[in-house]
Amino acid sequence: MSTPTNRASAMPLDGDAEQLEAMSPTTSGPAAHWRTLALEIGLILAGGVIGTLARVGVSLTLGHALDHGFPWDIAFINVSGALGIGLLAGWRDPHSRRHELLWLAGAVGFMGAYTTFSSFALGIVTLAITGQTLLALLYATGSTAAGLVAVEAGMALGKRLRC
């Protein structure tokens, strides 16, 4: 039987809930379920905090550097977020829960906080109500198209990196 030290060092982020429960000292029951749920929620929260900080960092950096009346920071965040979630989705095996905890932290937590659909929509409306309707349409279609291409590219890259 392994010691708690070995069990802790063997706990990978690419495990799923069943693997985590199997590693716990009590392998079944409500206590194991709640510990697993707490870990999953903690990973989502941690990813969300980091994603929020990354979004603010990008927005402050690009927003000030490229402030020309066009929301370059939000466009970059949405496209890079699309690439990132595509990368994670392509890397994740859809037929198993092998990388479930990394998915929860990265896709659900980080990307959920990092990407900015509401800000994207606000940018479109702001451009439109200031009389820049053509620019609003170009921003909406360009960002959407770039995001779709980025997700597809990320998925292809993720599948190549899948272990």
C-alpha positions in Angstrom: 0.0 0.0 0.0 1.3 3.4 -0.9 2.0 6.1 1.7 0.3 9.5 1.8 3.5 11.0 0.4 3.5 8.7 -2.6 -0.3 9.2 -3.1 0.1 13.0 -3.1 3.0 13.0 -5.5 1.1 10.7 -7.8 -2.0 12.9 -8.0 -1.8 14.3 -11.6 -3.8 17.1 -12.9 -4.9 14.9 -15.8 -6.9 12.6 -13.5 -10.6 12.4 -13.3 -13.0 12.3 -10.4 -12.9 8.5 -10.2 -9.1 8.4 -10.1 -9.0 11.0 -7.4 -11.5 9.1 -5.3 -9.5 5.9 -5.8 -6.4 7.7 -4.5 -8.1 9.0 -1.3 -7.7 7.0 1.9 -11.4 6.3 2.0 -12.1 5.2 -1.6 -15.8 5.7 -1.5 -18.6 7.5 0.2 -19.7 11.0 0.7 -16.4 12.3 2.1 -14.5 11.3 -1.0 -17.2 12.8 -3.2 -17.1 16.1 -1.4 -13.2 16.2 -1.4 -13.3 15.7 -5.2 -15.9 18.3 -5.7 -14.0 20.8 -3.5 -10.8 20.1 -5.6 -12.7 20.6 -8.8 -14.3 23.9 -7.6 -10.9 25.0 -6.3 -9.3 24.4 -9.7 -12.1 26.4 -11.5 -11.7 29.3 -9.0 -7.9 29.3 -9.3 -8.1 29.3 -13.1 -10.7 32.0 -12.9 -8.6 34.3 -10.8 -5.6 33.8 -13.0 -7.7 34.3 -16.1 -9.1 37.5 -14.7 -5.6 38.8 -13.9 -4.4 37.9 -17.4 -7.4 39.7 -19.0 -6.7 42.8 -16.9 -3.0 42.7 -17.8 -3.7 42.4 -21.5 -6.4 45.0 -21.5 -4.2 47.5 -19.6 -1.2 46.9 -21.8 -2.8 46.8 -25.2 -5.7 49.1 -24.3 -3.2 51.9 -23.5 -0.7 51.1 -26.2 -3.2 50.8 -29.0 -6.0 53.2 -27.9 -7.2 54.4 -31.3 -10.9 54.2 -30.8 -11.0 50.5 -31.7 -11.1 47.8 -29.0 -7.9 46.0 -29.9 -7.4 44.7 -26.5 -10.8 42.9 -26.4 -10.3 41.6 -30.0 -6.9 40.2 -29.0 -8.3 38.6 -25.8 -11.2 37.0 -27.6 -9.0 35.6 -30.4 -6.2 34.4 -28.1 -8.9 32.9 -25.8 -10.5 31.1 -28.7 -7.0 29.8 -29.7 -6.4 28.7 -26.1 -9.8 26.9 -25.6 -9.3 25.3 -29.0 -5.9 24.1 -27.9 -7.3 22.6 -24.7 -10.3 21.1 -26.5 -8.1 19.5 -29.1 -5.6 18.2 -26.5 -8.4 16.8 -24.3 -9.5 13.3 -25.3 -13.2 13.6 -26.0 -13.7 9.8 -25.3 -12.4 9.9 -21.7 -12.1 12.1 -18.7 -8.3 11.8 -18.8 -7.5 15.5 -18.5 -10.6 16.6 -16.7 -9.0 18.6 -13.9 -6.7 20.5 -16.3 -9.8 21.1 -18.4 -11.7 22.5 -15.4 -8.8 24.8 -14.4 -7.9 25.9 -18.0 -11.0 25.9 -20.1 -13.8 26.5 -17.5 -11.8 28.6 -15.0 -9.1 30.5 -16.9 -10.8 30.9 -20.3 -14.2 31.6 -18.7 -12.7 34.6 -16.9 -10.2 35.6 -19.6 -12.5 35.8 -22.6 -14.9 38.7 -22.8 -18.0 38.2 -24.8 -19.9 40.9 -22.9 -17.1 43.4 -23.5 -17.0 42.3 -27.2 -20.7 43.0 -27.5 -20.3 46.3 -25.7 -17.5 47.3 -28.1 -19.8 46.6 -31.1 -22.6 48.6 -29.7 -20.3 51.5 -28.7 -18.9 51.7 -32.2 -22.4 51.6 -33.7 -23.9 54.3 -31.4 -20.9 56.6 -32.1 -21.8 56.4 -35.8 -19.0 53.9 -36.7 -21.4 51.3 -38.0 -19.1 49.9 -40.7 -16.3 49.6 -38.2 -18.7 47.9 -35.8 -19.7 45.4 -38.4 -16.1 44.8 -39.4 -15.1 44.3 -35.7 -18.0 41.8 -35.2 -17.4 39.8 -38.3 -13.6 40.0 -38.1 -13.4 39.0 -34.5 -15.9 36.2 -34.9 -14.1 34.8 -38.0 -10.6 35.2 -36.3 -12.0 33.4 -33.2 -13.4 30.5 -35.2 -10.1 30.1 -37.1 -8.2 30.3 -33.8 -10.4 27.6 -32.2 -9.8 25.4 -35.2 -6.1 26.0 -35.2 -5.9 25.4 -31.4 -7.8 22.2 -31.7 -5.5 20.9 -34.4 -2.5 21.8 -32.4 -4.0 20.3 -29.3 -4.6 17.0 -31.0 -1.0 16.9 -32.0 0.1 17.5 -28.4 -2.3 15.0 -26.9 -0.6 12.4 -24.8 
